[in-house]
Amino acid sequence: MRNVADAVLSGTLLGKLTRARELGVALEIDEQSSLSCPLTPTGQEVMMSVVGNLLDNACHAALNGPSKAPKVHLFFTDLGEQLLIEVEDNGPGVPAQLAESIFQEGFSTKTGKHQGIGLALVARLCRQHGGAVTLEESELGGACFIAVLDRSLCQKQSQKQSQKQ
């Protein structure tokens, strides 16, 4: 958390760590992760939605995967021109024939009410904020979602702050 300059995102991550622990999922935040800039109010909302939905889905997938030790890995950074978020799990993965459908509103591999919203929301937020979300196979064996957002979600540094750095 010391590498996260935004208190709202830090709080969200602490909450997700606690929830994962309650579920029995090992949620690991990569020690190389960092967010050096505080987020704008819009940036906070977008990051909470994107990170929150991706982590929730990854925890669910990991719990329903082949491993008896469900695991989720999170990496994020604001180095460069964009914000990058990578969430991977050791769940069952996403079948190739569903790879495009999972980002459509209303589509879900889960049963029950209120499904098929999270990944569609993540995709829409990424598009609205100069980025995209993609799906790859995880090194952990499940799914790996990579979300990219425009750095404009970070607060502009004042001239004095820029000169100090």
C-alpha positions as protocol buffer text, in pm:
chain_id: "A"
residue {
  index: 1
  type: MET
  ca { x: 0 y: 0 z: 0 }
}
residue {
  index: 2
  type: ARG
  ca { x: 296 y: 234 z: 46 }
}
residue {
  index: 3
  type: ASN
  ca { x: 332 y: 243 z: -334 }
}
residue {
  index: 4
  type: VAL
  ca { x: -26 y: 368 z: -384 }
}
residue {
  index: 5
  type: ALA
  ca { x: -61 y: 747 z: -372 }
}
residue {
  index: 6
  type: ASP
  ca { x: -442 y: 735 z: -371 }
}
residue {
  index: 7
  type: ALA
  ca { x: -617 y: 668 z: -39 }
}
residue {
  index: 8
  type: VAL
  ca { x: -945 y: 557 z: -201 }
}
residue {
  index: 9
  type: LEU
  ca { x: -771 y: 295 z: -415 }
}
residue {
  index: 10
  type: SER
  ca { x: -568 y: 180 z: -112 }
}
residue {
  index: 11
  type: GLY
  ca { x: -888 y: 135 z: 84 }
}
residue {
  index: 12
  type: THR
  ca { x: -1049 y: -59 z: -200 }
}
residue {
  index: 13
  type: LEU
  ca { x: -748 y: -289 z: -222 }
}
residue {
  index: 14
  type: LEU
  ca { x: -747 y: -351 z: 155 }
}
residue {
  index: 15
  type: GLY
  ca { x: -1115 y: -440 z: 137 }
}
residue {
  index: 16
  type: LYS
  ca { x: -1056 y: -681 z: -152 }
}
residue {
  index: 17
  type: LEU
  ca { x: -765 y: -843 z: 34 }
}
residue {
  index: 18
  type: THR
  ca { x: -988 y: -898 z: 336 }
}
residue {
  index: 19
  type: ARG
  ca { x: -1274 y: -1037 z: 124 }
}
residue {
  index: 20
  type: ALA
  ca { x: -1041 y: -1274 z: -63 }
}
residue {
  index: 21
  type: ARG
  ca { x: -902 y: -1401 z: 267 }
}
residue {
  index: 22
  type: GLU
  ca { x: -1258 y: -1462 z: 393 }
}
residue {
  index: 23
  type: LEU
  ca { x: -1334 y: -1662 z: 78 }
}
residue {
  index: 24
  type: GLY
  ca { x: -1015 y: -1866 z: 110 }
}
residue {
  index: 25
  type: VAL
  ca { x: -846 y: -1711 z: -195 }
}
residue {
  index: 26
  type: ALA
  ca { x: -480 y: -1612 z: -183 }
}
residue {
  index: 27
  type: LEU
  ca { x: -485 y: -1261 z: -332 }
}
residue {
  index: 28
  type: GLU
  ca { x: -134 y: -1140 z: -405 }
}
residue {
  index: 29
  type: ILE
  ca { x: -62 y: -782 z: -503 }
}
residue {
  index: 30
  type: ASP
  ca { x: 261 y: -772 z: -699 }
}
residue {
  index: 31
  type: GLU
  ca { x: 527 y: -586 z: -502 }
}
residue {
  index: 32
  type: GLN
  ca { x: 627 y: -401 z: -820 }
}
residue {
  index: 33
  type: SER
  ca { x: 278 y: -247 z: -841 }
}
residue {
  index: 34
  type: SER
  ca { x: 259 y: 128 z: -796 }
}
residue {
  index: 35
  type: LEU
  ca { x: 36 y: 427 z: -844 }
}
residue {
  index: 36
  type: SER
  ca { x: 250 y: 734 z: -798 }
}
residue {
  index: 37
  type: CYS
  ca { x: -21 y: 987 z: -879 }
}
residue {
  index: 38
  type: PRO
  ca { x: -338 y: 1056 z: -682 }
}
residue {
  index: 39
  type: LEU
  ca { x: -649 y: 994 z: -889 }
}
residue {
  index: 40
  type: THR
  ca { x: -913 y: 1248 z: -986 }
}
residue {
  index: 41
  type: PRO
  ca { x: -1260 y: 1183 z: -838 }
}
residue {
  index: 42
  type: THR
  ca { x: -1358 y: 1026 z: -1170 }
}
residue {
  index: 43
  type: GLY
  ca { x: -1036 y: 827 z: -1170 }
}
residue {
  index: 44
  type: GLN
  ca { x: -1116 y: 691 z: -826 }
}
residue {
  index: 45
  type: GLU
  ca { x: -1460 y: 574 z: -940 }
}
residue {
  index: 46
  type: VAL
  ca { x: -1323 y: 417 z: -1257 }
}
residue {
  index: 47
  type: MET
  ca { x: -1034 y: 241 z: -1084 }
}
residue {
  index: 48
  type: MET
  ca { x: -1258 y: 112 z: -804 }
}
residue {
  index: 49
  type: SER
  ca { x: -1501 y: -29 z: -1061 }
}
residue {
  index: 50
  type: VAL
  ca { x: -1238 y: -180 z: -1289 }
}
residue {
  index: 51
  type: VAL
  ca { x: -1015 y: -325 z: -1017 }
}
residue {
  index: 52
  type: GLY
  ca { x: -1312 y: -432 z: -803 }
}
residue {
  index: 53
  type: ASN
  ca { x: -1495 y: -616 z: -1082 }
}
residue {
  index: 54
  type: LEU
  ca { x: -1182 y: -785 z: -1214 }
}
residue {
  index: 55
  type: LEU
  ca { x: -1080 y: -901 z: -865 }
}
residue {
  index: 56
  type: ASP
  ca { x: -1431 y: -1023 z: -780 }
}
residue {
  index: 57
  type: ASN
  ca { x: -1447 y: -1225 z: -1102 }
}
residue {
  index: 58
  type: ALA
  ca { x: -1097 y: -1364 z: -1052 }
}
residue {
  index: 59
  type: CYS
  ca { x: -1175 y: -1476 z: -696 }
}
residue {
  index: 60
  type: HIS
  ca { x: -1494 y: -1647 z: -815 }
}
residue {
  index: 61
  type: ALA
  ca { x: -1305 y: -1819 z: -1099 }
}
residue {
  index: 62
  type: ALA
  ca { x: -1021 y: -1929 z: -871 }
}
residue {
  index: 63
  type: LEU
  ca { x: -1269 y: -2081 z: -625 }
}
residue {
  index: 64
  type: ASN
  ca { x: -1432 y: -2273 z: -910 }
}
residue {
  index: 65
  type: GLY
  ca { x: -1110 y: -2387 z: -1073 }
}
residue {
  index: 66
  type: PRO
  ca { x: -919 y: -2710 z: -1058 }
}
residue {
  index: 67
  type: SER
  ca { x: -676 y: -2599 z: -787 }
}
residue {
  index: 68
  type: LYS
  ca { x: -735 y: -2670 z: -419 }
}
residue {
  index: 69
  type: ALA
  ca { x: -537 y: -2351 z: -350 }
}
residue {
  index: 70
  type: PRO
  ca { x: -731 y: -2068 z: -523 }
}
residue {
  index: 71
  type: LYS
  ca { x: -499 y: -1786 z: -619 }
}
residue {
  index: 72
  type: VAL
  ca { x: -537 y: -1439 z: -772 }
}
residue {
  index: 73
  type: HIS
  ca { x: -254 y: -1206 z: -871 }
}
residue {
  index: 74
  type: LEU
  ca { x: -290 y: -828 z: -920 }
}
residue {
  index: 75
  type: PHE
  ca { x: -42 y: -594 z: -1084 }
}
residue {
  index: 76
  type: PHE
  ca { x: -99 y: -227 z: -1161 }
}
residue {
  index: 77
  type: THR
  ca { x: 118 y: 67 z: -1261 }
}
residue {
  index: 78
  type: ASP
  ca { x: 97 y: 425 z: -1380 }
}
residue {
  index: 79
  type: LEU
  ca { x: 443 y: 432 z: -1533 }
}
residue {
  index: 80
  type: GLY
  ca { x: 428 y: 555 z: -1890 }
}
residue {
  index: 81
  type: GLU
  ca { x: 137 y: 721 z: -2063 }
}
residue {
  index: 82
  type: GLN
  ca { x: -137 y: 493 z: -1932 }
}
residue {
  index: 83
  type: LEU
  ca { x: -268 y: 316 z: -1625 }
}
residue {
  index: 84
  type: LEU
  ca { x: -227 y: -60 z: -1653 }
}
residue {
  index: 85
  type: ILE
  ca { x: -412 y: -318 z: -1442 }
}
residue {
  index: 86
  type: GLU
  ca { x: -349 y: -692 z: -1477 }
}
residue {
  index: 87
  type: VAL
  ca { x: -555 y: -948 z: -1286 }
}
residue {
  index: 88
  type: GLU
  ca { x: -493 y: -1320 z: -1325 }
}
residue {
  index: 89
  type: ASP
  ca { x: -624 y: -1631 z: -1155 }
}
residue {
  index: 90
  type: ASN
  ca { x: -575 y: -2006 z: -1142 }
}
residue {
  index: 91
  type: GLY
  ca { x: -939 y: -2080 z: -1225 }
}
residue {
  index: 92
  type: PRO
  ca { x: -1071 y: -2276 z: -1521 }
}
residue {
  index: 93
  type: GLY
  ca { x: -997 y: -1999 z: -1772 }
}
residue {
  index: 94
  type: VAL
  ca { x: -1231 y: -1872 z: -2042 }
}
residue {
  index: 95
  type: PRO
  ca { x: -1309 y: -2105 z: -2333 }
}
residue {
  index: 96
  type: ALA
  ca { x: -1191 y: -1953 z: -2662 }
}
residue {
  index: 97
  type: GLN
  ca { x: -1543 y: -1954 z: -2807 }
}
residue {
  index: 98
  type: LEU
  ca { x: -1660 y: -1725 z: -2524 }
}
residue {
  index: 99
  type: ALA
  ca { x: -1368 y: -1480 z: -2532 }
}
residue {
  index: 100
  type: GLU
  ca { x: -1563 y: -1208 z: -2716 }
}
residue {
  index: 101
  type: SER
  ca { x: -1901 y: -1273 z: -2551 }
}
residue {
  index: 102
  type: ILE
  ca { x: -1782 y: -1222 z: -2194 }
}
residue {
  index: 103
  type: PHE
  ca { x: -1759 y: -845 z: -2246 }
}
residue {
  index: 104
  type: GLN
  ca { x: -2122 y: -818 z: -2365 }
}
residue {
  index: 105
  type: GLU
  ca { x: -2377 y: -689 z: -2116 }
}
residue {
  index: 106
  type: GLY
  ca { x: -2602 y: -966 z: -1992 }
}
residue {
  index: 107
  type: PHE
  ca { x: -2365 y: -1248 z: -2083 }
}
residue {
  index: 108
  type: SER
  ca { x: -2236 y: -1458 z: -1795 }
}
residue {
  index: 109
  type: THR
  ca { x: -2101 y: -1803 z: -1730 }
}
residue {
  index: 110
  type: LYS
  ca { x: -2249 y: -1776 z: -1378 }
}
residue {
  index: 111
  type: THR
  ca { x: -2607 y: -1853 z: -1284 }
}
residue {
  index: 112
  type: GLY
  ca { x: -2838 y: -1633 z: -1084 }
}
residue {
  index: 113
  type: LYS
  ca { x: -2961 y: -1275 z: -1091 }
}
residue {
  index: 114
  type: HIS
  ca { x: -2742 y: -970 z: -1144 }
}
residue {
  index: 115
  type: GLN
  ca { x: -2486 y: -1151 z: -1360 }
}
residue {
  index: 116
  type: GLY
  ca { x: -2330 y: -1033 z: -1685 }
}
residue {
  index: 117
  type: ILE
  ca { x: -2268 y: -677 z: -1571 }
}
residue {
  index: 118
  type: GLY
  ca { x: -1911 y: -657 z: -1434 }
}
residue {
  index: 119
  type: LEU
  ca { x: -1697 y: -731 z: -1740 }
}
residue {
  index: 120
  type: ALA
  ca { x: -1929 y: -528 z: -1965 }
}
residue {
  index: 121
  type: LEU
  ca { x: -1887 y: -236 z: -1725 }
}
residue {
  index: 122
  type: VAL
  ca { x: -1508 y: -280 z: -1720 }
}
residue {
  index: 123
  type: ALA
  ca { x: -1497 y: -284 z: -2102 }
}
residue {
  index: 124
  type: ARG
  ca { x: -1718 y: 25 z: -2128 }
}
residue {
  index: 125
  type: LEU
  ca { x: -1518 y: 220 z: -1868 }
}
residue {
  index: 126
  type: CYS
  ca { x: -1191 y: 132 z: -2041 }
}
residue {
  index: 127
  type: ARG
  ca { x: -1327 y: 247 z: -2380 }
}
residue {
  index: 128
  type: GLN
  ca { x: -1468 y: 569 z: -2229 }
}
residue {
  index: 129
  type: HIS
  ca { x: -1134 y: 651 z: -2070 }
}
residue {
  index: 130
  type: GLY
  ca { x: -899 y: 598 z: -2362 }
}
residue {
  index: 131
  type: GLY
  ca { x: -818 y: 231 z: -2320 }
}
residue {
  index: 132
  type: ALA
  ca { x: -938 y: -124 z: -2355 }
}
residue {
  index: 133
  type: VAL
  ca { x: -957 y: -454 z: -2172 }
}
residue {
  index: 134
  type: THR
  ca { x: -817 y: -775 z: -2315 }
}
residue {
  index: 135
  type: LEU
  ca { x: -817 y: -1138 z: -2214 }
}
residue {
  index: 136
  type: GLU
  ca { x: -516 y: -1368 z: -2222 }
}
residue {
  index: 137
  type: GLU
  ca { x: -428 y: -1702 z: -2070 }
}
residue {
  index: 138
  type: SER
  ca { x: -281 y: -1660 z: -1723 }
}
residue {
  index: 139
  type: GLU
  ca { x: 58 y: -1793 z: -1622 }
}
residue {
  index: 140
  type: LEU
  ca { x: -135 y: -1932 z: -1324 }
}
residue {
  index: 141
  type: GLY
  ca { x: -344 y: -2145 z: -1560 }
}
residue {
  index: 142
  type: GLY
  ca { x: -669 y: -1948 z: -1563 }
}
residue {
  index: 143
  type: ALA
  ca { x: -764 y: -1613 z: -1714 }
}
residue {
  index: 144
  type: CYS
  ca { x: -560 y: -1293 z: -1727 }
}
residue {
  index: 145
  type: PHE
  ca { x: -743 y: -965 z: -1782 }
}
residue {
  index: 146
  type: ILE
  ca { x: -541 y: -662 z: -1882 }
}
residue {
  index: 147
  type: ALA
  ca { x: -714 y: -325 z: -1849 }
}
residue {
  index: 148
  type: VAL
  ca { x: -561 y: -7 z: -1986 }
}
residue {
  index: 149
  type: LEU
  ca { x: -687 y: 341 z: -1897 }
}
residue {
  index: 150
  type: ASP
  ca { x: -573 y: 688 z: -1994 }
}
residue {
  index: 151
  type: ARG
  ca { x: -346 y: 863 z: -1748 }
}
residue {
  index: 152
  type: SER
  ca { x: -582 y: 1164 z: -1751 }
}
residue {
  index: 153
  type: LEU
  ca { x: -758 y: 986 z: -1461 }
}
residue {
  index: 154
  type: CYS
  ca { x: -464 y: 1101 z: -1247 }
}
residue {
  index: 155
  type: GLN
  ca { x: -452 y: 1446 z: -1096 }
}
residue {
  index: 156
  type: LYS
  ca { x: -231 y: 1694 z: -1273 }
}
residue {
  index: 157
  type: GLN
  ca { x: 83 y: 1774 z: -1076 }
}
residue {
  index: 158
  type: SER
  ca { x: 135 y: 2134 z: -984 }
}
residue {
  index: 159
  type: GLN
  ca { x: 446 y: 2309 z: -1114 }
}
residue {
  index: 160
  type: LYS
  ca { x: 604 y: 2298 z: -767 }
}
residue {
  index: 161
  type: GLN
  ca { x: 553 y: 1921 z: -740 }
}
residue {
  index: 162
  type: SER
  ca { x: 699 y: 1869 z: -1088 }
}
residue {
  index: 163
  type: GLN
  ca { x: 1006 y: 2078 z: -1005 }
}
residue {
  index: 164
  type: LYS
  ca { x: 1072 y: 1876 z: -687 }
}
residue {
  index: 165
  type: GLN
  ca { x: 1089 y: 1555 z: -887 }
}
